[in-house]
Amino acid sequence: MSITNTELRKIKAPYTGKPEITDTNGLTVRITKKAVITFNFRFQWFGKPQRMSIGRYPEVMLSEARAQVIKLRRAVFDGDDPRYLGEVYTEQSLFGNIAKEYLSLRVDKDLSPKSQTLYHSTYNKYIKPMATINVETFSYRQWISYFDKINHDTSPANAGSILKRFKTLIRWAKSRGRISKCSLLDIPTSAVGCAQGQRERVLEWHECAHFWREVEMSRTTLATKTCIKLLMLTFARNSEIREASVCEFDLERRIWILPANRSKTKKPVRRALSDQVISLIKSLDPIYGKSRALLIPGQKKDKPLSAHALNRFVQRLNDKMNVEQFVPHDFRRTGATRLSENGVMPHVIEKMLGHELGGILAIYNKHDWIDEQLVAYTLFSKILNDKLQQD
């Protein structure tokens, strides 16, 4: 039987009637002996009866409570927990709104394209399903349950990475005064997964030669082959080669200048070009033309190769070679390690990797050691070619 406004107005203290009166659609009225009237919504969540408060009468009128219940019932039907939805929470503490603002004001303006892609992917896959939760009231145990599912569906390392990204945007929201608290910030990575392990894979010289030979014999495109070889010979980052423009390379001066807007350090990076690298670059001209914009065009001439395509190609060759798994980024560690073994000085290797030098050197010494880089790159090519001849 429905409740009426007349019945509510007649309730006075001391109240001796039923402590709870049922309305419709799960709306109930709880009444204390002192005649404090509170609207509640009762519902089932994962098979268990739940109750949430909507507000006190007369601050919340009967008609308003009924309208709110309709929205909350809809949330239950859609699979959303109604305790973290609706008008009872402010828009600025909703997870989806916080994430959208973080993407717009921080990620898309200040972070690298690679980081932008990572955060947008995280938003679409992991934040959208949680967009309507109130981060200030979502409990510690509920966060743990959510990350347990990510751990189960993917991996402990992925759960740890997602937690780290969530904390970053929550701290950002807190620093801007959008929220005052969030139990997520108290969760240690070990409670839901693990941190991404630092890769330590370094290819041996015979593995480098074996891999090079497999690349040569593969049926993949010239673009993919050349990109992989340049990654091996320059120790550059994946995106630095894939997205490189022809205009960045001065083959006569034997120098590649990576512009600041493509550099991880946000500063230009100068690398020397060995004979073998120059030869590989020139081999692309008859196929793609000297007037092309990208050094290595992808399937469309104005689009670079995708990182996924390169990683997948390397993975296939990994499986064929039956060796310990490695990824294209491991070529950087391999080059640095093998050259260090052969006497190349650390500061030269750091410049070849595109790293900033530390301490006083970073402030006052802007030298690139281009001549020393060329000697080191040539040495790497020579040892690799000698190994190819021996095996």
N, C-alpha and C positions, 0 to 999 in steps of 0.2 A: 504494500500500500504506500502511495506517494506521500511525502511530507508536504505541508503547506506553510506559507509564510505566517498565517494566522496562528498555527500551532507553535511555531518558533517564537513568536512574539509573546505568547502566553506563558512561556517557561520562566519561572522565577525561583529564586533561592528561598529556602532550602528545597532542592529538587529531590523527589523521592520516586520518580518514575523509572522507566527502563534506561539503563546507562547507554544504550545504543539503539538507534532507530534506523531502519533500512528505507532507502528511497528507491531509485531505479538505476540500472546500468552500473551497479557497484558503488553508488554513492551512499554513504551512511553519515549519520549525525551522532557524535558522541557527546554526552552531557554529564558534567560533574555535579556533585551535590551543591556546589556553589553556583550552579547554572552557567558554567562556562561551556559554550556550544562550539564544537569544532567539526568541520566537514572533513570526511576521509574518503579515500577511494580504495576499495578492496578489489584485488585481482589475483590471478594465478601466474606465477613466474617460474618456469621450469618445473611445473607440477606442485609447487609449494605456495600456500596462501600468503599473500603479502598485503600490507596496508601502508598507505602514504597520506600524510596530511595535506589538505588543500588550503586551509585557512580558517580563521575564526569568524563566527557570525557576531555582529552585523558588518564587520569590516569587509567580509566577503558575503555577498548576498546569495540567496538560494539559486537564483537564475544564473549567476556567475559560476557557482560551483557546478551546476549541471552542465553548463557550456564547457567548463574545464574538463569534466569527466569524459565528455564525448571525444575530446582531443587525446586524452590519456588512453582511452579504450582503443583508439585508432593506433596509437603508438604500440600497444601490446599486440595488436593484430599484425603490425608491420615488423614485429620482432625487436622493437626497441624497448629498453627498460624505462617505463614512464617516470620512475623516481628521478631521472636525470634529464627530463624534457620539460617543455612547456613554459608558460609565462611565469612560473614560480621562480625562474632563474634569469639572471640578466644576460643579455646577448653577448656582452663582452667576455664572459667566462666560458662560453661554449667552445669546445675544442676546435671545431671546424672553422669558426670565425677567427680564432687566434692564429691557426695555421695559415689561413688565407692572407691575413695581414702580414704575417712573417714572410710568406713567399713574395708578396708584393713589395714590401718596404725593405727587406733585407736580402733575401736570396736572389731575386731577379735583378737587383741593382748592384750588389757588391760581390757576389760569389762567381766563381768560374762557370762556364757552360756545363762542365762535367758535374759540378756540385749542384747546379740548378736542375739538371736532369735527375740526379739522385733524389733531391728533396721533393720534386714534383711526383716522381714515382712513389716515394714514401707516402705522400699525401693521398694519391689515388688508391693505393693498395691498403694502407694501414690506418689512415686518419679519417677518410670519408665514412667508413662504417661506424666510426666513433664520433662523428661530427657533432652530434647533438648532446653529448655528455657535458656536464658542468665540471670542469677540471678542479674547481675548488671543493666540490663535495664528493667527487668520485673517490671511493675509499681505497686505502692501501691494498686490501685483499682483492678488490675488484681489478686494480691494475695488475696485480700478480696473476690473477686468473687469465687476464687478457694476454699477458706475455707468455704464460705457460702454453697457451694455444699456438702462439707464433713459434715457440720453441719446438712444439710437437709437430707442427705442419712444415717447418723449414729446418732450422738448425739452431743449436745454442749460440753459435757465433752471430747468426742473423738476429736473433732475439736481443742479444747484447748491443748490436749496432743500432737497431730500431730504438731501443731504450735511450741510447746516447743521443740520437737525433731528437727524440721527444723532449728530453731534458733541455737540449739547446734552445728549442723554441719556447718551452715553458719558462726558462730563465729569462729569455728575451721579453716575454709578456710581463713577467713580474718586474723586470727592470723598468718597464714603461708604465707601470701602475695599472695595468689591465686587470691583474689578479693580485691577491695578497698571499695566497698559499696554494700548495698542491702537493699531495702526499707522494706523487710520482718522484719528486726530487729526493725522497728519502730511500728509494729502492737501490740497493747496490747491484751492480751487474751480475755478481755471483748468485744472486737470488733468482734470476730468471734465465741465465745462460752463461755466456763467457765472452770475454773480449776477443776481437779479431786477432788471431795469432800473427805475429810479425813474420813475414816470409823470410826464409834463409836459403832458398834454393840457389845454388851456383852451379852452372854447367861446367863440366870438365871440357878440356880442349877436344877430346875425341867425341864428346856429345855434341859440341858445337859443329864439328865437321860432319857428323852423322846427320844432324838436323838440316844443315845447309844442303847436303846431298839430297835429302828427302824433299826439301822445298823445290830443288831443281827438277826432280823427277815427277813431281806432282802435276796434276792436270788443272790446277787452279789458274786463275787469270794472271796476266803479266803484272797487273796492278797489285794484286795480293802478294805475289812473289817479291816484287821490288820493295813494297812496304815492309815486309818482314826482314828482308836483307838490310835495308837501311836502319831498321831498329837495332839489328845486331851490330852493325858497323859504327853507328853514331852514339849508341847508348841513350838516345833521346826518349822522351815519354811518348806513349802511344799516340796521344792526340797531337803532339808536336809534329810528328811525321804525317799522320793521316790528313790533318787539316792544313798542311803547309801550302803556301802560295809559291808559284814559280819566282815571283819577284823577290822573295826572301833570299834567293841563292845567287851569289856572284861567283860564277865558275872561274872567271879569269883571275880574280883575287883569291880564289879558293876559300871562300868564307860564307857561312850561313848565319844570318842575323835574324834571330827569332824576336819579333816585336813584343813590346811590353804587354800589350793586350792579350797575347797568347801565352805569356810566360806565367808559371805558377808563382814566381816571386814578384810579379808585376813590374819587372825590370827587363830590358833587352838582354838576350843571351847570344853571345858570339861563339860560334864553333868553327873549327877548321874543317876543310873538306879534303879527304884523302883521294888518291887517284881512283881507287875502286868505287868510292861513293860518287865521284864525278862521272865515271863511266856508267854507273847505274842510272843516274839522272839523265844523261844524254841518250841512253837507250829508250827512254820514254818518248822522246821527241818525234820519231818517225810514226809512232802509233797514235799519239794524242795531239801532236802538233805543238810547235814552239809558242804559239799565241794563247795556249790554254791558261786559265787562271790558277787552277789547283795543280800542284806538282803531280799528284796521283789521283786522277778522277775516279769516282766510284762507278756504279751502274749508270748514273746520270752524270754528265760531264761537269755540272755545277754543284755536285754533291760529293763529299768525301766518302771513302770506305767507312763502314761502321765498325766500331770496336767489337761488337758482337761477332761479326763475320771473321775478323782476324783471330779472336780468341777461340772461336769454334774450329777454325782451320788448324791452329796450333794444337788444340786438343786432339784432333784427329791424328795428327802426326805423332803426338805423345803416345797415343794408344798403339799406333803402328810400330813405333820404336821400342815399345815395352820398357820404358825407363821411368824413373821417379818423375811425377808430374811437374811441369813448369808452365809458366804463362809468359806472354811477351814482356811484361814488366821485369821479369827476372833477367832479361838480357842486360839491363842496367847494372845490376849487382854483379853479373858475370863479368862484364867488361871492366868494371872498377877493380874487382878482385884479381882478375888475371893480369891486368896491367900493373897493379901494385906488386904482384909477385915478380914482375919483370923490371922492377926498379923505377917505374914512373912515380913522380912525386905526388903526394896527396892533394896539394893545392891545384895541380894541373888536372887531376882526375875530377875534382870538385867542379871546376869550370866546364869540363866536358859533360858532366851530368846536369849542368845548368843550376847548380847550387850556389847560394850566397856563402862567402867565406865568413868565418866567425871573428868576434873580437875586433881588435884594432884594424885588421885587414879589411873587414867589411866597411869600415868608415873611411879609411884613407887610401887603401890600395884598390884601384879600379882596373888594374892590369888584367888582361885576359889570357896571357901566355899562349897566344895563337900559334906561334912557331913551335912551342913545346907540345901543344895539342896535336899539331900535324904529325910530329915525330911519333907521338903515342898512338894516334889512329893508324898510321902507316905500319907501326910495329904490330898492332893487333891484326891487321889484314894479312901481314906477312906470316905470322905464326899460324893463323887460320888456314891460309893457302898451303903452307908447308904441311900442315896436318892432313889437308885434303889429298895432297900428293902422296903422302906416306900410306894412308889407310887404303 
